[in-house]
Amino acid sequence: MTYVSSGYEQFHGIDRLVATRAAIILWTRLAVMPVEILFEAIEAELEQRGVKL
C-alpha cells in the first residue's frame, strides 16, 4: 500500500523548511554581528589616524 501525502502535510513541511531557513539566517547574522562591529571600529580608528582605505 502506498502512502499519498495530503496537500496539508506538504504545506506543513514547507512551513518547517521556511522556519528552519529563517532560524539559520538569524543565527548567522547574530554570529557575524560582533565581527562586523569590530571591523567597523578598526576601520574608524585607522581613518582617524589618517590611513586611507
N, C-alpha and C positions, 0 to 999 in steps of 0.2 A: 504494500500500500504506500503510495507516495503522498507526501505532505505538501500541500499547496498553501503558502502563507497568504494571509489576507492583506489587503491594502493598508489596514491599520497597523499591522505588525511591521510592514516595510516602512511606513511613515515613522513609527516609533523608533525604529532602528536608525533612521536618518536623524531624528532628533538627538539621539545619543551621540552620533558622529559629530553633529554640529556643536553640541555641548562640550565634547572632548576637544574638538578643534579650538573652541573659544578658551578652554582652560589651558591648553598648551600655549596659545598666543599670549594669554595673560601672564602665565608663569615665565615665559621668555622675556616679556617686557619688564617684569619685576626683577628678573635676574640681571638684565643688561643695564637697568637704570643706574645703579651705583657706579658702574664703569663709565657710563656716559657723563655723569656728574663730575667724576674725577677728571676725565679728559677735558671737559669744558673749563674746569678750574685751572688745569695746567696750561691750557691754551690762553686763558685770560692772563695768567701770570707771565707767560712768555711775551704776550703782546704788551703788557705793562713794562716789561724790561726792554722793549724795542726790537724784539725778534719778529721778523716778517715771516708769516706762514703762507 
